[in-house]
Amino acid sequence: MNLFPVDDDGIIDIFGFKLHTDDLIILLILFILYKENSNDKFLYIILILLLLS
């Protein structure tokens, strides 16, 4: 039994939200940068734009 089942296309269904595995990596990087109090605003903008595309 998997907590978060992954499709063949790399899509994870978490509580009704369908996310690709690379989206989870970007979210993890954003979270780590936030917790480390990074002040690089351009990095945040680039990662958010990458997440939206």
Stockholm file with secondary structure:
# STOCKHOLM 1.0

chainA/1-53         MNLFPVDDDGIIDIFGFKLHTDDLIILLILFILYKENSNDKFLYIILILLLLS
#=GR chainA/1-53 SS CCSSCBCTTSEEEETTEEEEHHHHHHHHHHHHHHHTTCCCHHHHHHHHHHHHC
#=GC SS_cons        CCSSCBCTTSEEEETTEEEEHHHHHHHHHHHHHHHTTCCCHHHHHHHHHHHHC
//
